[in-house]
């Protein structure tokens, strides 16, 4: 009897230990987050940072070199077409040192001597014309009397024509020599004092608009062609964004876009106006060379002019350009997808267990993907499946999911 009791106790202990081991080894349910396969709109966009710019801007430059007076206009001031935007005094000619002045005076004397020589040649040519005209008249009288031949008359006529052309050439030489004298005298002239030469050159606005930038703050010396102010209409704003060339080929003029992160709460509607035909190389933040293409967008007339008026020139924005959209597609979150054997797959929730399901996808965004096969509307799939999730694993949905 005592032995039988002892055997029963051992058997009971084995059963208890075995039960505990079985409970410990029994697979536990994995706690997961789930998402529903639903139908709805899907919009595929290309998102890129952009900047605003005035569509038509005019740079007013200095017409001559000289001293620019202080520009009184401030950025944001409105100017009408033809209004004065700047004034400057032309730069006086440089002063000559003793050697340069001596050379200039010698050039004047040389030019005057050349002028006298040209005038003497002109007088000689005029005398030759008079003489040939007399000989021509005498030959005509002799021809009428039958004393000379026709050939002699033609020779006298040709001599008279050549003498007239020589006189014209001499007159041109006199005019050229006179111009050289004036230029030499101008070089040798003593420049006027800046106080005497007080006539200011007025620079006027070519168009009406708002002063965008004042490129010269204080009075200073500027060269001819140096920019002074920029004028434009801030109400005519366009957005420029540079896309990767592989993305730019998917964008067509007329595509709609959304402008976000501009400082306001609402998204602004825009339309692609132009995809520039030429690309350029840009170094990314990681030091990688990228081929980029500028895409120009216009703000659409949404009726909310107050928001559009808040955007100025060279503001940073986020542009989302629509390349594909549909109003009713079967869709799932992209965080439920993973690759399995070279195919897209998800874990579908069926009867409390995870079931590996291969799916076929269409268009994708950063957060959602279009499902063209493998799932039906209303099914539940696991979000962010971890290593503990496998085909057939028991799962439990986290509270609130």
HELIX and SHEET records of a PDB file:
HELIX    1   1 UNK A    2  UNK A   25  1                                  24    
HELIX    2   2 UNK A   98  UNK A  145  1                                  48    
HELIX    3   3 UNK A  150  UNK A  188  1                                  39    
HELIX    4   4 UNK A  245  UNK A  248  1                                   4    
HELIX    5   5 UNK A  305  UNK A  309  1                                   5    
HELIX    6   6 UNK A  334  UNK A  336  5                                   3    
SHEET    1   A 3 UNK A 380  UNK A 383  0                                        
SHEET    2   A 3 UNK A  30  UNK A  36 -1                                        
SHEET    3   A 3 UNK A 395  UNK A 397  1                                        
SHEET    1   B 7 UNK A 280  UNK A 283  0                                        
SHEET    2   B 7 UNK A 289  UNK A 299 -1                                        
SHEET    3   B 7 UNK A 237  UNK A 244 -1                                        
SHEET    4   B 7 UNK A  38  UNK A  54 -1                                        
SHEET    5   B 7 UNK A 316  UNK A 333 -1                                        
SHEET    6   B 7 UNK A 256  UNK A 260 -1                                        
SHEET    7   B 7 UNK A 268  UNK A 275 -1                                        
SHEET    1   C 7 UNK A 280  UNK A 283  0                                        
SHEET    2   C 7 UNK A 289  UNK A 299 -1                                        
SHEET    3   C 7 UNK A 237  UNK A 244 -1                                        
SHEET    4   C 7 UNK A  38  UNK A  54 -1                                        
SHEET    5   C 7 UNK A 316  UNK A 333 -1                                        
SHEET    6   C 7 UNK A 368  UNK A 373 -1                                        
SHEET    7   C 7 UNK A 360  UNK A 364 -1                                        
SHEET    1   D 4 UNK A  57  UNK A  61  0                                        
SHEET    2   D 4 UNK A 227  UNK A 232 -1                                        
SHEET    3   D 4 UNK A 209  UNK A 214 -1                                        
SHEET    4   D 4 UNK A  78  UNK A  79 -1                                        
SHEET    1   E 4 UNK A 200  UNK A 204  0                                        
SHEET    2   E 4 UNK A  84  UNK A  90 -1                                        
SHEET    3   E 4 UNK A  66  UNK A  68 -1                                        
SHEET    4   E 4 UNK A 220  UNK A 222 -1                                        
SHEET    1   F 3 UNK A 338  UNK A 340  0                                        
SHEET    2   F 3 UNK A 343  UNK A 350 -1                                        
SHEET    3   F 3 UNK A 353  UNK A 358 -1                                        
END                                                                             
